[in-house]
Amino acid sequence: MDARIVEFAEVLRQNGVRVSTSEVSDAARATAEVGLQDKTIFRSVLRTTLVKRQQDVDVFNRAFDFFFSGAAKTFEALDKSLAQQIQEQGLIEGDNLTMLLFQMNQLFPELSPLAQAALMGDRARLAQIFRSATLQLDLSQMQSSMQTGFFSRRLMVAAGMDRARSELKVLEDELRKRGLPVEGVEIVSRHVAEAMRKVEDAARREVKRQAEARIRKPTGGVVDKPLHQLSQAEVNQMESAVKTLAEKLKARLIRKARSKRKGTLNVRRTLRRNLPWGGVPMVPQFRARRPERPEVVVLCDVSDSVRNASRMMLLFTYTLQSLFVRVRSFVFVSDVGDVTQYFKEQEVDKAIDLATMGQAVSLTANSNYGRALAMFTRDQLGSITRRTTVMIIGDGRNNYNANNAWALKDLKQKCKRLLWICPEDRPNWGFGDSEMLTYSKECHQTVVVNSVADLSRIAEQLVPA
């Protein structure tokens, strides 16, 4: 059950619920205390230990119903054993039926657990087998319902479907060798094939059930809508939401920094400060720590396909810029342009318009990431230090030009952190002219930000430490 609780916690995280490792440990210990007999108590224990915010209760309830709704229901089509079906339908009678039942009982112990459960129509056993197989898969990688078929095949392999098929084929051959008439063998073969088809269908339904618990569904608002689908009015609404998010994050990070201002203990000042009253109680004195604000360099694709994402990330970065000692911004399509001065001289909204509307670089060229990365590294590598965080924003679609991944290697060696923010979902990486699989290997971290909701979930990860 501990493994199931860990997996359920991962499902909650995938649906936006914050669950820490210590809370998962608390849930496992509490479950061990109360047991699993009462489902209502079990639900209450998990909700108490894993959910901290009222807004997450509905998500928890939906995920719990999906995850612990009883996988045995998935196999409800398998309600009778092979022997029961043959007897009830009167397909084989007399001595042939007696021989069939005897031979099947003789061969049954040699079969794999999946083959045995399929022949017996044992739904509980099948549910247990597939639950164990599910734990062998990383279902957290499911990004779309279109992947159901792929994960269904992997689930069947993990459950032992290939072995079960070969064993049941051997069973038919053995029945033929031991004297069962051809008509009887054909009946058994037909019913075995039907049983295996039902198991395969059940496996697909189980993966679909798991996907419904894991795949985060958009609420229909602008914060969940993919950035490339936003209208101009929605872009304006989105920018307001990004500003609000950045301001909230900035306030939270400032409070966190203030709470950690104390440095190491200053023994000399502590003794001197406590002399007048003999050091009872002792009031410790600490060395003041000088805050080290990082440098940030932003390199942003402003081509048509990612312009909305570029606007959002530039706005987010510059709303947070008081947290950084210096921010420098560059935009590119094929050439690279320095737009730092725009943000020094203009209001941020006006500066973003200038940066993304063709004032710094030509927007008529096709995207060429390899050329832009090489040019940027050649011209700016000397100014990159161990305090610099480099943020690259773009989809990595290079129009089949040379990717020049060496430029990222050089940047990674010199900077403190190389972060790539991609507005395209991971399943699309590597297809067509996408170089994201190659580029992601050369970065310290790669994240997908396809909507304001995505940005909200990972905002703290994007802020340089």
Secondary structure, 3 states (H helix, E strand, C coil): CHHHHHHHHHHHHHCCCCCCHHHHHHHHHHHHHHCCCCHHHHHHHHHHHHCCCHHHHHHHHHHHHHHCCCHHHHHCCCCCCHHHHHHHHCCCCHHHHHHHHHHHHHHHHHCCHHHHHHHHCCHHHHHHHHHHHHHCCCHHHCCCHHHHHHHHHHHHHHHCHHHHHHHHHHHHHHHHHCCCCHHHHHHHHHHHHHHHHHHHHHHHHHHHHHHHHHCCCCCCCCCCCCHHHCCHHHHHHHHHHHHHHHHHHHHHHHHHHHHCCEEEECHHHHHHHHHHHCCCCCCCCEEECCCCCCEEEEEEECCHHHHHHHHHHHHHHHHCHHHCCEEEEEEECCCEEECHHHHHHCCHHHHHHHHHCCCCCCCCCCCCHHHHHHHHHHHHHHHCCCCEEEEEECCCECCCCCCCCHHHHHHHHHCCEEEEEECCCHHHCCCCCECHHHHHHCCCEEEECCCHHHHHHHHHHHCCC
